[in-house]
Amino acid sequence: MTDLPLIAALTTPPPWWNGHDLTWTAIRRGTTLKLTAEGRVLEISAIGRSGSFRLCYTIEHGNGTTAHQISGLPAVRIEKMFALRRGSPSDWRIFPGIGIVADAGERGEFCRTKGYLNIPHPGIGHPGDPNLSLLITEDIRKAVEDFLAWVP
């Protein structure tokens, strides 16, 4: 579906990303794709036959783990999130206050530069950030692409 480069053009992660040394795996069950890494979880679920998706994810804070969700995401947003589709000039790509310009992003949903993805926003790159950092490998990107193609 895509020829977008991921990590090859970026040797070090952006300063807002904090997913070092995590290996993510993907498992599809029915209309849900579950990505996991050392206690961190991101689930992408189809919402009926509406063509939209729900993200459920956990974030580890200093006080423990909290669960969050973002509902009603169209497939095109998931494609941009996982570098399956290019962002457009209308995408919200500059994060005010911290001077970040990303390859793709949506306020309150995600920030991605090359294969470095943060959900729901960029952070400061340290443990305890209130976000989920995920390295999009070719295996993860292919799992998301296959899942989106399979979901009715």
C-alpha positions in Angstrom: 0.0 0.0 0.0 2.9 2.4 0.7 6.5 3.2 -0.1 6.9 5.6 2.8 10.2 5.2 4.5 10.2 4.5 8.2 13.3 4.4 10.3 16.0 4.3 7.6 16.0 8.1 7.2 16.1 8.8 11.0 18.8 7.2 13.1 17.9 8.6 16.5 14.4 9.0 17.9 12.9 12.5 18.2 13.3 14.0 21.7 9.6 13.5 22.5 9.6 9.8 22.0 10.2 7.3 24.8 9.8 3.7 23.5 13.5 2.6 23.8 14.2 -1.1 24.0 10.6 -2.2 23.5 9.7 -5.0 21.1 6.1 -4.8 19.9 4.1 -7.9 18.8 0.8 -8.0 16.9 -2.1 -10.4 17.4 -5.4 -10.2 15.5 -8.6 -11.6 17.0 -11.8 -11.0 15.1 -12.2 -7.3 14.5 -9.5 -6.3 17.0 -5.7 -6.0 16.4 -3.8 -6.1 19.7 -0.2 -4.7 19.9 1.7 -5.4 23.0 5.2 -4.7 24.5 6.2 -5.4 28.1 2.9 -4.6 29.7 2.0 -1.8 27.3 -1.1 -2.5 25.2 -2.7 -0.8 22.1 -5.9 -2.3 20.7 -7.4 -1.2 17.4 -11.0 -2.3 17.1 -13.5 -1.9 14.3 -16.7 -0.2 15.4 -19.4 -2.4 13.7 -19.5 -1.8 10.0 -19.3 2.0 10.4 -15.8 2.1 8.8 -14.5 3.7 12.0 -12.2 2.4 14.7 -11.6 2.7 18.4 -8.1 2.8 20.0 -7.8 1.5 23.5 -4.4 1.8 25.1 -2.6 1.8 28.5 -0.2 4.3 29.8 2.2 3.7 32.7 2.5 6.7 35.0 4.6 6.9 38.2 1.5 5.9 40.2 0.5 2.9 38.0 -1.2 2.1 34.8 -4.2 3.9 33.3 -6.4 3.0 30.4 -7.6 5.4 27.7 -9.5 5.3 24.5 -10.1 7.3 21.3 -13.3 6.5 19.4 -14.5 7.2 15.9 -11.3 7.2 14.0 -11.6 6.7 10.3 -9.4 4.2 8.5 -7.4 7.0 6.8 -6.4 8.3 10.3 -5.1 4.8 11.3 -3.2 4.7 7.9 -1.5 8.0 8.7 -0.8 7.0 12.2 1.1 3.8 11.1 2.8 5.4 8.0 0.5 3.6 5.5 -0.5 7.0 4.0 1.2 10.3 3.7 0.0 13.2 5.8 -1.4 16.2 4.0 -0.6 19.9 4.4 -3.9 20.2 6.3 -2.8 17.7 9.0 -2.1 19.2 12.3 1.7 18.7 12.3 3.2 21.5 14.4 2.7 21.0 18.1 2.6 24.4 19.7 4.6 25.2 22.8 7.2 22.5 22.2 8.2 23.4 18.6 7.6 19.9 17.2 7.1 19.4 13.5 6.0 15.8 12.8 5.4 13.8 9.6 1.8 13.3 10.7 -0.4 14.1 13.7 -3.8 14.9 15.0 -4.4 16.8 18.1 -5.2 14.5 21.0 -4.8 11.4 18.9 -1.2 10.9 17.7 2.2 12.3 16.7 4.5 10.4 14.3 7.9 11.1 12.8 9.1 8.4 10.5 8.6 5.2 12.5 8.4 6.9 15.9 4.7 7.1 17.1 3.3 8.6 20.2 -0.4 8.3 21.2 -2.2 10.6 22.1 0.5 13.3 21.8 4.2 14.0 22.0 5.9 14.0 25.4 9.2 15.0 26.8 10.9 11.7 26.1 11.2 10.4 29.7 9.6 7.6 31.7 6.3 8.7 33.1 5.2 10.7 30.1 1.4 10.5 29.8 1.6 8.9 26.3 2.3 5.6 24.6 5.5 5.4 22.5 5.6 2.7 19.8 8.3 2.0 17.2 6.6 1.1 13.9 8.6 -1.7 12.4 7.8 -3.3 9.1 6.2 -6.2 10.9 3.9 -3.9 12.9 3.1 -1.8 9.8 2.2 -4.9 7.8 0.0 -6.2 10.6 -2.0 -3.0 10.7 -2.2 -2.9 6.9 -3.5 -6.5 6.7 -5.9 -5.8 9.6 -7.4 -2.7 7.8 -7.7 -4.7 4.6 -9.5 -7.6 6.4 -12.0 -5.5 8.4 -15.3 -5.2 6.6 
